[in-house]
Amino acid sequence: MRNLLDNKGVNRIFLVIPCAGSGSRAGGNKAKQYQEIRGLPMIMHTLGALLEIEEIVHCLLVVSPKDQEIEHLLEKHIPHSKSFARLSVEKIGGETRSQSVLAGLKAIRHRGAQEDDWVLVHDAARCLVQSNWVQKLIDECRHDQVGGILAWPLSDTLKQSLGERIDQTLERQNKWLAQTPQMFKLGPLIQAIEAAPGFMTDESSAMEAQGFAPKLVQASALNIKVTYADDFLWADAWLAAKSLGGSNQT
């Protein structure tokens, strides 16, 4: 494997995007991260926002070994810019998100990242992410002992179900919706994921299981993970408004 990270440094920032899922809940005849929103595959909106951040040394996109679309998609849509020169793709994704993330982290380490370097892990389907939110995460966590995540405080009444019926109403105070990116040191994150049960759905929960208390960095309610068919309508409308200068969200 060619080493793309020849410049040694301390506490650099890398980005891993797991992009190996099928996205079956979104419907459609292709993986949701490749379905188009405003004329571009979803993943291109995600990459475009994150690669605006100059501090990110390199971005690794982790796709399925069976992926037959990514090369054509990037050849067709990728802009010729210095930002996208920092992007590489590895067909090393696993059956679960955590397997894909772990494979990506190890690949970044193999390419030259150090144990104390920072890694941002971001969901490919969070295509409404904005670079200023991610910059805020970096600024607030770069000197933290643990790291942290973007999140949004819960505002709706929270119900717990028993089948299709409400079992109870839960206290919403001090509850947050976890988002991505999530930012941790490479070495501790690899160790935490390797030790974590397979059902853990984000990096923070793996770190928490090791006794760490990640920092919560408030982002925006707009930072949704496009999951269901209706989410595409919302993402399309918001990106349309943004292109017209109608959004000043921070």
KACOR-V671007 format. One line per field, one symbol per residue. psi: psi as a letter, one per 30 degrees, with the letter a starting at -180 (. if undefined). A space follows every 50 residues. Layout:
# KACOR-V671007
psi=???
This chain:
# KACOR-V671007
psi=kkjfifjklkhlklkkjkhglfhfffalglkeffkkkhgkkefeeeeeee gfjffjekkkjjlkfgkgfeeeeeeefkljleeffgklkkiglafleeee eeeeeeeeefffkleglkkkkkkefifgkkeeeeeeeeefffglfeaalk lkkkflkkkkljbglkelkkkfkgkljkallkjlkeeeeeeeeefllffk fleeeeeefgglilkkjkclffhljjeleffeeeeeeeeeeefgggkhk.
